């Protein structure tokens, strides 16, 4: 590691807390009879002590600013705090720094209690050695004091790297002799970070993450969703992606057959009703051919760059549909797929289980059936048995989810399985 200690500012560096802060400042302005400032001014409230900003931008006195903060918090503590998201790559960065033995801490002008709540909410508290925030009652804080308080006793500031998105962060770090990295994706104005003496400046969080990890970004997570036609995968995949994105994970969403131009063309051949009468062997080989290209062009590169790949169907579908549905047998289907997948295996598979009658009902409401969906009932019974076999063969990887419940209940289960895998 280049540095022993890594100190991070919070708002605008770790988390995009802008929405909740802007809305809560606007709420306080309205309630106190001030005109709500435009977004540019509201953004100035993100990062520095609120007290100073109320005085500067609303022309308030000390006492008025104090009162404005009380009104701001009426909305912020219960609602605004959670109107935030982590920047892409942040959990992976904190986890990796922590695992590599670096000391990782937060130094922020945000109240301590809020930092503790938010880091717990986002599940990053476990990677932090210290959190240096402010007292709820003490509204102004010198960033240098916050930085020093974040370091363990006896640590030399020269051994620390500070990451922040505002000139106050960078100037304080440089004044103490720390290395300073500017997060230009936060709330800085153009040129602010370079002018304040930052040693490095990054316009996007994934680039900063890569630099801090010295190019050694941990491999991402490969998540697949499986299930018979009509089980409701698409709705769930979109929800899972939004959740992971808010939690600071970079997500690559893809599907099989398809996922890249060549494989999408193969998909058309497989699923078209014009391909009626295609032999089972040809079908299995085409699925494998599409997979071979998809793995190389999309899945592997995304995993390498640390992304979470969510793939709508993968090899398990070939086992269920071709080995069982088409009765080709598992051995042959695995053989056919060996050159396509190599050693690649999903880290987590979410198998949505739904009884056939409900699946049929759901499908009747959707698009007209493709070639596979037009199969006879006994085919789908075999496919369902195939999926059960997939689960029985690898119950640690394949999680069965009861998809007959409400969208929200199913989504919660998926989040909990994926969340657990990310924490391992
Ligand atoms: P798609 O429209 O993506 O269906 P769904 O929305 O249910 O996932 O079409 C994919 C079809 O291809 C689906 O019927 C399952 C089938 N399939 C296989 O038979 N073998 C495979 O290896 C894969 C990936 C899919």
Boltz pocket constraint, residues with backbone or C-beta under 6 A from the ligand:
constraints:
  - pocket:
      binder: B
      contacts: [[A, 227], [A, 228], [A, 229], [A, 230], [A, 233], [A, 255], [A, 256], [A, 257], [A, 271], [A, 287], [A, 312], [A, 313], [A, 314], [A, 315], [A, 316], [A, 317], [A, 318], [A, 319], [A, 321], [A, 322], [A, 370], [A, 372], [A, 373]]
      max_distance: 6.0
